[in-house]
Amino acid sequence: MSDLIRLDNLTVTYERHPAVHHISGTFRTGSLTAIAGPNGAGKSTLLKAIVGELRPAGGSIDRGALTRNDFGYLPQAADINRRFPISVADTIMLGAWKNSGAFGRFSREDAERAREALSVVGLSGFENRHIGSLSAGQFQRVLFARLLLQDARVILLDEPFTAIDQRTTRDLLDLVLRWNKEGRTVIAVLHDFDQVRAHFPETMLIARELVGWGPTQNIMSSTNLIKARAMAERWDEEAEACLPEDGLAEGDLAKREPAE
């Protein structure tokens, strides 16, 4: 597999404090990688930097020829406002935005693909339901259907199986594995180490800094997990922020467009 996304001495800050420090390594085309580590290890911040929502404070992210349209990103459920008055069908159709444009009209083909995606995730007949009326598991299925419609080359998932039932977890995990078999690159932040070991052949283990990155069976050793926990516990939350050359605080949302 060829290199797809390269991190070179990457540092990212959040709220003016370092969140991840000096991480280097490569995600390969078609790889299936878990980002694991203790709570507060900077996993979600790293994912946001990869997709372009946060800018590096130091180092770089080389996305090669990838554009923003090549990425499908699923944030944590807590970051999504479910009180917004929108239906299941309209939520899924947002995945077709790269075909229609921000203010374009969706095609009949897009609508058919949306119905197929809803069927794939097991929610046929839910088109007109308000997203606020759904259970946590049902809503996560809707978000996966939106990713299906988006048809991205690189799929980034931030704790996609948190607070959902086992059946939904199993169904959505099967979809993740299907994406990988199709040759898509999947990167997922996970807190369940058993899931990581069972289903993800590559793991990046971080605790603000890189502990290890490579085959899961090597990286998720008891020695490395103890090391990661110790690193997280001694991290200085009041460390000085790393600032870029232009002096802007880099933990804020990117003030430029992601690399095209």
Summary of the structure (lengths in Angstrom):
residues: 260
radius of gyration: 18.5
end to end distance: 22.3
largest distance: 55.4
contacts: 811
relative contact order: 0.21
helix: 38%
strand: 25%
